[in-house]
Amino acid sequence: MDISHIFHGPNSGYVLELYERYLRDPDSVDSSTRAIFDKLRPEIYEEKQSEITQHDIDKIVATANLAQAIRAFGHLDADIDPLGSPPPGDPSLELPTHGLTPEDLAVLPSSLIGRPVSDKTDNAYDAIEELRKIYSSKVGYDYYHINSLEERKWLREAAETGRFRPPVDPINEKLLLENLTRVEVLEKFLHRIFPGKFRFSIEGVDMLVPILNEIVGIAAETGMRHIFMGMAHRGRLNVMHHVMTKSYKGSLIKFKDPVQERDFRDYMGWTGDVKYHEGARHAIKNGREIEMQISLSPNPSHLESVNPVVEGMARAAGTSVNASGEPKFDPDVALPIIVHGDAAFPGQGIVAETLNMCRLPGYTTGGTIHVITNNQLGYTALPGESRSTLYASDLAKGFEIPIVHVNADDPEACIECARLAFAYLNKFGKDFLIDLVGYRRHGHNEADEPAFTQPEMYKIIDDHPTVREIWAEALAERNIMNRDEADELVNKYNEILHSDFESLTPEDLPEEALSTIPPAGAAQKTITSVPAESLREMNASLLKVPEGFTINPKLRRGRERREAALANIDEKTVDWAMAEELAFASILADGTSIRFTGQDAERGTFSHRHAVLHDFNTGQTYAPLQHIPQSKAAFEILNSPLTENACIGFEYGYNIQAPDRLVIWEAQYGDFINGAQTIIDEYVVSARAKWGQTPSLVLLLPHAYEGQGPDHSSGRMGRFLDSAAEVNIRIANCTTSAQYFHLLRRQAGVLEIDPLPLIVMTPKSLLRNPLIFSSLRDLSEGTWQPFIDDEMSNSQAKSVKRLILCSGKVYIDLIASELRKQNAKDTAIARLEQLYPVPTTLIQKALNRYPKLKEVIWLQEEPENMGAWMFIYPFLRKFIKGAVPLHFIGRRRNSSPAEGTASMHKVNQEALLKQAFMIGKQLPNIDELGITWVKNV
Ligand SMILES: Cc1ncc(C[n+]2csc(CCOP(=O)(O)OP(=O)(O)O)c2C)c(N)n1
């Protein structure tokens, strides 16, 4: 007889399972369960029916439901706030909600709650209480948002067996006290000696340091080769000293204000950065062998911006690229750990952008451990002002990341969470989050008065013992260490700090990064040409596909054209995509690996690249650059997630960790680079000056005024030119496919000897315009030209009156124009292919070639306040030295980069070209147009 209908409710499945077990073997369940099920046995069901009431059944199901609620929502009742605020609770955790009383539970079997809790309890009441102790203790296990049953089971088992928790998994209690003492003493020492100086103290979340050390220790035992850490200001100094093992003197000297010791900038040879942004590396050794390297990435103030950088570093460390084909990724090589702020985690979009990468091919790192140092404040803002969610960590739920909320005043609970985090990551290769709930002992910084805004909270904090004091007390109660011994530890570390401070000399200023800046200039000497025969062979290899692979018919013609394209060495047959592919093939043949990412990068936004072919019949993919026999290194090209800031941050980190690989990111349209302004400003263009890092990341930004509107025209080159200074970046805007070929090859050639980020304004319609096509000879014999003067002869140059200087696509518009033919004799046109570093000597040389010059014009498509003009103007003035007038022609100053309609674009573009050729005269209707001619600037 089927009696399943009598079990109902969310846990009916579990009760049924128990019942079936009982049917197979009545002894497999405990005696009280057996007594209940005896009443339900089919053969005696009818007979005993009168004895089983619906009431009994309801109580069984209600008990199972209660147990389920505690497992899922017990964290809402957990004691996670050291400051003692009551937990929010939840009605599902209360007996009356389920129609239960303690008496009901006392007569029910504990097996209704399940193992392992049922094994150590006699009835359901005790089992429920036991369950509460686990799920509503100082740890709130928050994992019911995980979809995988296997993972949920594993997490439940880990929580309920307590296998990562002391005493099951013991800790060295004394050592923990020693560590907490070092953490606290450092902060208090700095507070005393340098009152009011910012250090963004860890106090209140001190357990961060032991948590990190626990993870580092287990990771090293497991055989991880790298840990990459990212964190903001909070507690960073303490982590530097007690996780990264930096010497105290290194920080103490900086607190003393080194400018008094010597000229800081001269000494460091770079701009440097404040002490709480510095990075560090620490090698854990076994004898002479480095077992594991821990790297703390430098980071700017911009909270959370370091997240993708750290992920990129870990991905690079775990990826080997030494053989041709696809790169190989090993998730067990590197572990990323990211420490977040409780206000920043939900607030900064880059957090979600980075979390979204966690399982993407080409981006996953095999899991990250996240720690939120949750001090319940963001500067002066309360949680209710910083987020719309209950927990600071709730964003992580959407990515199915298990979360533990842990009271930062319970050291054992914190250590359990660290172990659990690593064990889960190690088993499932996925992220884990520890929400370390503490408080902030001082103001946002140590000069702030927190009681201005949180008077009540700070009354509690002022009276609240430190976690070291709490733990010392616990050890005294456990007779492990008496109070005097604990005080001795405080004295010991105070004395160490004192003696370090007293013996400081100027030589204690850290010297890191001094030697990391290589001399610039090697790029100019790089040979980028490739023998014609090699290029022909590579082209042939690139056009091959596996037996039986059906290419999309629409791509066939182009490929047939390419088969014949290199027959004649002087014919201009090489378009942009072909030049790019040949550049990549030759770079791989030179042994340099390539990673290329961007939105829809595989096909290319403009459907020009097709680096990954899709079989027309089966959809199977084939990337020729992974199969050419000439290649000696791995190639990967990936369609990135629809993200700019985190994607560029990721590639930046990848590039920093693997400087010998060519790393390229392509924007869908150049404008979207503004979504990554933080990473550009804070890392790409300034990391060298601030932290001595030497990125060589390539950014390809489609940039062309073609009537597509304000948002698809500009790669915002002005933004990069704004930040171009010293030796920090190269910016190119090239006009032939050969130039692009040589530019890419030059970048790959100097990755390790003259690395700089390379920003390239790339074409849109010009991708297919024969005026930019190059010949095989241009590739095999040419070189990168930062500036290209008019091709006219020197004798023709003698009659030139006007020199038009420009950059990029407007040059092609000029030479394609009818007006050009009419003005061929007296007008020369020269193009700046490299905007930064400015090729000063070449421009100067060109100016000297035109003795009868009457005027120089800077022509650009962009508005006067955008493009290259504002940047290049002072250079041009200096070169010309007032000898001839300098005019500007371009779109008018504008708040938006381009016209909103194609028709207005056309009118303005035509007017622009007309004005460019109207020597000495102004277009009659110029005032009505969107362009401007600024005379003799
Ligand atoms: C992107 C960004 N916006 C604003 C700030 C200024 N700021 C510095 S710390 C801070 C509060 C951060 O709070 P939280 O994330 O909780 O970290 P905590 O300082 O409390 O550890 C703010 C707003 C910043 N550094 N970065």
Ligand as a Chemical Component Dictionary entry (heavy atoms), coordinates in Angstrom:
data_LIG
# 
_chem_comp.id                   LIG 
_chem_comp.type                 NON-POLYMER 
_chem_comp.pdbx_formal_charge   1 
_chem_comp.three_letter_code    LIG 
# 
loop_
_chem_comp_atom.comp_id 
_chem_comp_atom.atom_id 
_chem_comp_atom.alt_atom_id 
_chem_comp_atom.type_symbol 
_chem_comp_atom.charge 
_chem_comp_atom.model_Cartn_x 
_chem_comp_atom.model_Cartn_y 
_chem_comp_atom.model_Cartn_z 
_chem_comp_atom.pdbx_ordinal 
LIG C1  C1  C 0 35.957 54.404 -5.646 1  
LIG C2  C2  C 0 36.138 55.111 -4.333 2  
LIG N1  N1  N 0 35.202 55.986 -3.919 3  
LIG C3  C3  C 0 35.360 56.650 -2.750 4  
LIG C4  C4  C 0 36.460 56.425 -1.976 5  
LIG C5  C5  C 0 36.648 57.177 -0.644 6  
LIG N2  N2  N 1 36.593 56.212 0.464  7  
LIG C6  C6  C 0 37.709 55.711 0.993  8  
LIG S1  S1  S 0 37.390 54.562 2.154  9  
LIG C7  C7  C 0 35.736 54.762 1.992  10 
LIG C8  C8  C 0 34.807 53.943 2.821  11 
LIG C9  C9  C 0 35.005 52.503 2.562  12 
LIG O1  O1  O 0 34.200 51.750 3.394  13 
LIG P1  P1  P 0 34.358 50.191 3.437  14 
LIG O2  O2  O 0 34.314 49.622 2.087  15 
LIG O3  O3  O 0 33.354 49.678 4.393  16 
LIG O4  O4  O 0 35.827 49.990 3.991  17 
LIG P2  P2  P 0 36.418 50.441 5.404  18 
LIG O5  O5  O 0 37.208 51.686 5.206  19 
LIG O6  O6  O 0 35.294 50.636 6.336  20 
LIG O7  O7  O 0 37.284 49.308 5.786  21 
LIG C10 C10 C 0 35.452 55.712 1.039  22 
LIG C11 C11 C 0 34.097 56.134 0.676  23 
LIG C12 C12 C 0 37.432 55.550 -2.477 24 
LIG N3  N3  N 0 38.578 55.337 -1.842 25 
LIG N4  N4  N 0 37.238 54.890 -3.636 26 
# 
loop_
_chem_comp_bond.comp_id 
_chem_comp_bond.atom_id_1 
_chem_comp_bond.atom_id_2 
_chem_comp_bond.value_order 
_chem_comp_bond.pdbx_ordinal 
LIG C1  C2  SING 1  
LIG C2  N1  SING 2  
LIG C2  N4  DOUB 3  
LIG N1  C3  DOUB 4  
LIG C3  C4  SING 5  
LIG C4  C5  SING 6  
LIG C4  C12 DOUB 7  
LIG C5  N2  SING 8  
LIG N2  C6  DOUB 9  
LIG N2  C10 SING 10 
LIG C6  S1  SING 11 
LIG S1  C7  SING 12 
LIG C7  C8  SING 13 
LIG C7  C10 DOUB 14 
LIG C8  C9  SING 15 
LIG C9  O1  SING 16 
LIG O1  P1  SING 17 
LIG P1  O2  DOUB 18 
LIG P1  O3  SING 19 
LIG P1  O4  SING 20 
LIG O4  P2  SING 21 
LIG P2  O5  DOUB 22 
LIG P2  O6  SING 23 
LIG P2  O7  SING 24 
LIG C10 C11 SING 25 
LIG C12 N3  SING 26 
LIG C12 N4  SING 27 
# 
